Amino acid sequence: MVDRTVLAGARVVLPTGVVEGGRVTVEGGRIAASAPQERPTLDLTGHWIVPGFVDVHVHGGGGASFSAGTAEEALTAIRTHRAHGTTTMVASTVTGDLADLARQAAVLAELTQQGDLAGIHFEGPFISAHRCGAHQPELLRDPDPADVRKLVDAAHGAARMMTLAPELPGGLESVRLLAEHGVIAAVGHTDSTYEATLEAIDAGATVATHLFNAMPSLLHRAPGPIAALLEDERVTVELINDGTHLHPSVLQLAFARAGADRVAFITDAMGAAGMNDGMYPLGPMRVEVKDGVARIADGPTAGSIAGSTLTLDTAFKRAVTVDGLPVQDAVRALSANPARLLGMADRVGSLEEGKDADLVVLDGSYDLVGVMRKGEWLVRPEVR
């Protein structure tokens, strides 16, 4: 007999809207058709059920980093974010020597093949020294298509996205190469102009890496990459909704211009996510976390914000309670849109029959109380 779980009584967020007192039935790790007369396995009255979160840009968590190059550290980071509702994630690397990145990619590719990850995101080294943020300047290089191809090949089919600065020599050619190989080309850590960014989009770029951060500000006579990325319907814009990277009004601007179907919330989290303040590694650099904000501790980029300590359950709650987004728009930004971006919308990103039973249970205050992945409770709701 196949195990069958019936969750009932909650507000269930479906692609068609919010169902009051809804039911979600899980059978064999997938969402199954519901029968109203079935006795509930779990009464979740007063709660919300939303799809599992999908993070396309995360560097680590739980004191571990995907850049460490070991399966043990990667799995620690994966478990940490799963406990906070991220049931699908892409592992992001940080700028390093090409040989080191290739070794990291080999480990992450195995975890992708095992189903622990949805792929690899290379953030750097093909980015602008003027907008390097927490990336080590001396390791940056121009996006030579041959070098780009080396990293794609090193991922053994697991490369899902690469962030680069398209204005650098070889930038547009590399965007085209990535598009041809089915890898998402993302514009980020860039000093690009408005016009050069439009060229990159026409060449195949479809993502804005943490929009507004690590790129020129939006100016009235020099709109830069922000305006180009916001206005083009082909582009999904990443936003870090932690209250540090973006002012709420800027987040509202992005939603107003791009629309709720083109925003993907990300964590950009480093190893301190889910941990206390202290010192943590980020690739070859040291990061100090104080009051939950991560900054480079020393070297030429000391003081720069170094990713975040965010988890997506916190991003969800903030979106609804601070930013004033409708719950359905928050679900789009955390689940449906990133799933579609990854080409996985047939499996994850929404609560529909036949899809993986990936879901998050929130209480009436939008705090996480339950996480299910492929029909298995990772965090079981304690309901009276």
C-alpha positions in Angstrom: 0.0 0.0 0.0 1.2 3.5 -0.8 1.2 5.9 2.1 -1.5 8.6 1.8 -1.4 11.8 3.8 -4.3 14.3 3.8 -3.7 17.8 5.1 -6.9 19.7 5.7 -8.3 22.9 7.1 -5.5 25.3 6.1 -5.5 28.2 3.6 -3.9 26.6 0.6 -2.2 28.8 -2.0 -2.8 27.4 -5.5 -1.9 28.9 -8.8 -5.6 29.8 -9.2 -5.8 31.5 -5.8 -6.1 31.0 -2.1 -8.5 28.2 -1.0 -9.9 28.6 2.5 -10.2 25.3 4.4 -8.4 23.6 1.6 -7.0 20.1 1.3 -3.7 18.8 0.1 -3.3 15.0 -0.5 0.1 13.4 -0.7 0.6 9.9 -2.1 3.9 8.2 -3.1 5.9 11.5 -2.7 3.6 13.4 -5.0 0.5 15.6 -4.8 -2.6 13.5 -5.5 -6.2 14.1 -6.2 -8.2 14.9 -3.1 -11.4 13.3 -2.0 -13.5 15.6 0.3 -14.9 12.6 2.3 -11.4 11.4 3.3 -10.5 11.7 7.0 -7.7 14.2 7.4 -4.3 12.9 8.6 -3.5 16.3 10.0 -5.8 19.2 10.8 -4.0 22.4 9.9 -6.9 24.9 10.6 -5.4 28.3 11.1 -2.3 27.6 9.1 -1.1 28.3 5.5 0.1 25.7 3.1 2.4 27.1 0.3 4.7 25.4 -2.2 8.2 24.5 -1.2 10.6 27.4 -1.8 13.1 27.4 -4.7 16.4 29.3 -4.3 18.5 29.8 -7.4 21.3 31.7 -5.7 22.7 30.4 -2.4 26.3 30.0 -1.3 25.9 28.1 2.0 24.4 27.8 5.4 24.7 26.0 8.7 28.3 27.0 9.0 29.1 25.3 5.7 29.8 26.6 2.2 29.3 25.1 -1.3 32.7 26.6 -2.2 34.5 24.3 0.3 34.5 21.6 -2.3 33.3 18.7 -0.1 30.1 16.8 -0.2 29.9 16.9 3.6 29.8 20.7 3.7 27.4 21.0 0.8 25.0 18.6 2.5 25.2 20.6 5.7 24.2 23.7 3.8 21.4 21.9 2.0 20.0 20.5 5.2 20.0 23.9 6.8 18.1 25.6 4.1 15.6 22.7 3.7 14.8 23.1 7.4 13.8 26.7 6.5 11.5 25.7 3.6 13.9 25.6 0.6 13.1 22.3 -0.9 14.9 23.0 -4.3 18.1 24.9 -4.5 21.0 25.7 -6.9 24.4 25.8 -5.3 26.3 29.0 -6.0 30.1 29.2 -6.0 32.2 32.3 -5.5 35.1 33.7 -7.6 38.2 31.5 -7.4 40.9 30.0 -9.6 39.4 28.1 -12.6 41.0 24.8 -11.4 39.5 25.2 -7.9 36.1 26.1 -9.4 36.3 23.0 -11.6 37.0 20.8 -8.5 34.1 22.3 -6.7 31.9 21.8 -9.7 32.7 18.1 -9.8 31.5 17.6 -6.2 28.4 19.7 -6.7 27.6 17.9 -10.0 27.5 14.5 -8.1 25.0 16.0 -5.6 23.0 17.3 -8.5 22.9 13.8 -10.1 21.8 12.4 -6.8 18.9 14.9 -6.6 20.2 16.9 -3.6 20.7 20.0 -5.8 19.0 21.4 -8.8 22.4 22.5 -10.3 25.3 24.8 -10.1 25.5 28.6 -10.3 28.9 30.1 -11.1 29.0 33.6 -9.7 32.3 34.9 -11.0 35.1 35.1 -11.9 33.9 36.8 -15.0 32.7 40.0 -13.3 33.7 43.6 -13.1 36.5 44.7 -10.7 34.6 47.9 -10.2 31.6 46.0 -8.9 33.2 43.0 -7.3 31.6 43.2 -3.9 32.6 40.3 -1.9 34.6 38.7 -4.7 38.4 38.7 -4.5 39.6 41.3 -7.1 42.9 39.6 -8.0 41.1 36.4 -9.1 38.7 38.2 -11.5 39.2 37.7 -15.3 37.5 38.6 -18.5 34.9 36.2 -19.8 36.9 34.5 -22.4 34.4 32.0 -24.1 37.1 29.3 -23.8 37.3 29.7 -20.1 33.5 29.9 -19.7 33.3 26.6 -21.6 35.8 25.0 -19.3 33.6 25.7 -16.3 30.4 24.5 -18.1 32.2 21.3 -19.1 33.5 20.8 -15.5 30.0 20.8 -14.2 29.1 17.6 -16.3 25.7 18.9 -17.3 24.9 20.4 -13.9 25.7 24.0 -14.8 22.4 25.9 -14.5 23.5 29.6 -14.4 26.5 31.8 -14.7 26.8 35.4 -13.6 29.0 37.7 -15.7 29.6 41.3 -16.6 28.6 41.5 -20.3 30.6 44.7 -20.9 33.9 43.0 -20.4 35.9 41.6 -23.4 34.2 38.4 -24.5 31.1 39.1 -22.6 28.5 39.0 -25.4 30.2 36.0 -27.0 30.1 34.2 -23.6 26.4 35.0 -23.2 25.7 33.5 -26.5 27.8 30.4 -25.7 25.9 29.9 -22.4 22.5 30.2 -24.1 23.5 27.7 -26.8 24.5 25.2 -24.0 21.3 25.7 -22.1 22.9 27.6 -19.2 21.2 30.7 -17.9 23.3 33.8 -18.5 22.8 36.3 -15.7 23.9 39.9 -15.7 25.5 40.9 -12.4 28.5 42.4 -10.7 28.6 44.7 -13.7 29.5 48.2 -14.7 27.4 47.9 -17.9 25.5 50.7 -19.5 21.8 50.6 -20.4 22.7 50.0 -24.1 25.3 47.3 -23.4 22.8 45.5 -21.1 20.2 45.5 -23.8 22.8 43.9 -26.1 23.4 41.2 -23.5 19.7 40.5 -23.2 19.4 40.3 -27.0 22.3 37.9 -27.0 20.5 35.6 -24.5 20.9 36.9 -20.9 17.7 36.2 -19.0 18.5 36.9 -15.3 19.5 40.0 -13.3 21.8 38.8 -10.5 20.6 40.4 -7.2 19.1 43.5 -9.0 20.3 46.9 -7.7 23.2 45.3 -5.8 26.7 45.4 -7.3 25.7 47.5 -10.4 25.5 51.2 -11.2 22.6 53.1 -9.6 19.6 54.1 -11.6 20.2 57.7 -12.8 18.0 60.0 -14.7 20.4 60.5 -17.7 22.3 57.2 -17.3 19.8 54.5 -16.4 22.4 51.8 -16.6 21.6 48.1 -16.3 18.8 48.4 -13.8 16.3 50.1 -16.2 17.2 47.7 -19.0 16.8 44.6 -16.8 13.5 45.8 -15.3 11.8 46.7 -18.5 12.6 43.7 -20.6 9.9 40.9 -20.4 12.5 38.2 -21.1 14.4 38.9 -17.8 13.8 37.5 -14.3 15.1 39.8 -11.6 16.6 38.4 -8.4 15.9 40.3 -5.2 17.5 39.8 -1.7 14.6 40.6 0.7 16.5 40.7 4.0 16.0 44.4 4.9 19.7 45.1 4.4 20.3 44.8 0.7 17.1 46.7 -0.4 14.9 49.3 1.0 11.2 48.3 0.9 10.4 51.0 -1.6 13.0 49.7 -4.0 11.5 46.2 -3.8 8.1 47.7 -4.5 9.6 49.5 -7.5 10.9 46.3 -8.9 7.5 44.6 -8.5 5.7 47.5 -10.0 7.9 47.6 -13.1 8.7 44.0 -13.6 5.5 42.5 -12.4 5.0 39.7 -9.9 5.7 37.0 -12.5 9.3 38.2 -13.2 10.7 38.5 -9.6 12.6 35.7 -7.9 13.5 36.1 -4.2 16.9 34.6 -3.4 19.0 34.4 -0.2 22.5 34.9 -1.6 23.2 33.3 1.7 26.7 32.4 2.9 27.7 29.9 5.5 26.4 32.0 8.4 22.7 31.4 7.4 21.0 29.7 10.3 23.9 30.4 12.6 25.0 33.0 15.2 27.2 36.1 14.7 30.9 35.3 14.2 33.7 34.7 11.7 33.0 32.6 8.6 34.8 31.6 5.4 33.5 32.7 2.0 35.6 31.0 -0.7 39.1 32.3 0.0 37.9 35.2 2.2 37.0 35.8 5.8 33.6 37.2 6.6 32.5 38.8 9.9 28.8 38.5 10.8 27.5 41.1 13.2 23.8 41.6 14.0 23.1 39.2 11.2 24.9 41.2 8.5 27.8 39.6 6.7 30.8 41.8 5.7 34.3 41.0 4.4 36.6 41.1 7.3 39.9 42.2 5.7 41.7 42.9 2.5 41.0 45.4 -0.3 37.2 44.8 -0.1 37.0 44.9 3.7 33.6 46.2 4.8 31.7 45.1 1.7 28.5 43.2 2.3 29.3 39.5 1.7 26.0 37.9 0.7 23.5 37.4 3.4 22.5 35.3 6.4 18.9 35.1 5.0 16.7 32.0 4.8 13.7 32.0 2.5 11.1 31.6 5.3 12.3 34.9 6.7 12.1 36.4 3.2 8.5 35.2 2.8 7.4 36.6 6.2 9.0 39.9 5.4 7.4 40.1 2.0 4.0 39.8 3.5 4.3 41.6 6.8 6.8 44.4 6.0 6.6 44.9 2.2 2.9 44.4 2.0 2.9 41.9 -0.8 -0.1 39.7 -1.3 0.6 36.1 -0.3 0.1 34.9 -3.8 2.8 37.3 -5.1 5.2 36.1 -2.4 4.6 32.5 -3.5 5.3 33.5 -7.1 8.6 35.1 -6.1 9.7 32.2 -3.8 8.4 29.2 -5.7 6.7 29.5 -9.0 9.0 32.0 -10.8 12.3 30.4 -9.9 10.9 26.9 -10.7 9.9 28.2 -14.1 13.3 29.8 -14.6 15.1 26.5 -13.9 12.8 24.7 -16.3 11.4 22.6 -13.4 7.8 24.0 -13.3 6.4 20.6 -14.3 7.8 19.1 -11.0 8.0 21.9 -8.4 6.9 25.4 -7.6 3.2 25.0 -7.1 0.7 22.7 -5.4 -0.8 20.8 -8.3 -1.6 17.1 -8.8 1.3 15.0 -10.1 4.0 17.4 -8.9 6.5 16.6 -6.1 4.9 17.0 -2.7 7.2 19.8 -1.7 5.4 22.2 0.7 5.8 24.6 3.6 3.3 25.0 6.5 3.2 28.4 8.1 1.2 29.5 11.1 -1.2 32.5 11.2 1.8 34.8 11.8 3.6 33.4 8.7 6.2 31.6 10.8 7.4 28.2 9.5 6.1 25.2 11.4 6.4 22.5 8.8 8.4 21.4 5.7 7.7 18.5 3.5 9.9 17.4 0.6 8.8 14.7 -1.8 6.2 13.5 0.7 8.6 13.3 3.6 8.3 15.6 6.6 11.6 17.3 7.3 10.0 19.5 9.9 6.7 18.0 11.2 4.1 20.5 12.3 3.3 20.2 16.0 -0.5 20.8 15.8 -2.7 20.5 18.9 
